[in-house]
Amino acid sequence: MFGMDPKKMQQMMKQLGMKMDNVPASQVIIKTDAGDIIVEEPQVVKTTMQGQIVFQVSGNVKEKSFSDEDVKLVMDQSGIADKDLAAKALQEANGDVVKAIMKLKGE
């Protein structure tokens, strides 16, 4: 398939019911239980085939992770009861617990 004429490739894909589109994006964030996977300057391709949609993402990958214990510590020390707010503060502080606590306390 590689090295094939792009027009022939498009014809084959059309016959197979495949459609590919580039998706303009400045950042892709994948949320996981262990933290976020952030793709900067992504190249995103959306492929539709037989009713199924698949996204292919490539780019500069960074992982922002922090443990549940870190989130709980930030919540306890800052007096914040909102887990999402504590996690967001940790994310903005690049995982630095002390900075996250100070940010939430307004210091």
N, C-alpha and C positions, 0 to 999 in steps of 0.2 A: 504494500500500500504506500509506503514511503517512496518518494521519488516518482510517484505517479502524477500525471498531469492534474492540476487542481480542478479543472472543469470536469474531468472524468471522475475524480473523487467526489465532487458535489453530485454528479449524476448518480453514482452508486449509492451515496448516502440517501438521496431522495427516493430511489427505488426501494431501499430498506426502510423507508419511513423515518429516517433520522433528520433532525434539524439541529444545527449548531449556531449559537449566537454568542458574541462577546458581550460581557456584562461590564459596563463601566463602574469601577469601584475604587475607592481610595483606601479602604481598610476592610478586612474581614475578621470578625471575632467569633471564635467557637467557644461557647461556654461549657465547661466540664465541672464535675464535682471537685476536682483538684485545683481548679483555677482556669484561667483563660488562655487560649491559644490565639495569638494575634498575628495576622498576616498583613504586613505593610507592603505598599506598592504591589497589590495583587494583580495577577492576570486571571480573570474568571471567565470560564466558558460554560454556558448552559446548553446541555444536550437533551433533546427531547426525542425519545424513541418508543414507539408503541404505547404512548400515554404516560410513560415514566419520565421524570425529569431528574437529571443528574448534573450536579455542579462540580466542575474541576477547578481547583484553586491552586495557584503556585505563587511564590513570592518570598519575601524576607520574613521568616518566622521567628516570633518571640513567644516565650511562655511566661505568663504571669501566674505564679502559683503561691498559695498560702494555705495553711492547714485550718481545719475547723477549730483547733485549739487557739490559733492566732486570732481568728474571728471572735471567738468567745472571750479571749483576753481583752481585745479592743472593746467589745461590748461592756464587759465588766468594769474596766478601768475608766471608760468614758461616760458610763451611765446611760448608754444608748441601748434600747431594747430591740432595735431593728437590725436584724442580721444582714439584710441587703445593704443597708447604709454603712454598717461596719466593714463589709466586704468591699464596698465601693471606696471607702476611705483608705483601706489597705491597698487597693489597686492604684489609687492616685498617689499613694506614698511609696509605690514600687515595692510593696511587701514589708516596708519598715514599720513595725508595730508601734514604736514610740512616736513617730511622725503622725501615724494614723490617729492615735489617741489624742495627741496635741491638736490636730486639725479638728477633731470632733468636739473637743473641749473649748475650741476657739482661741487657743493659745498660739 
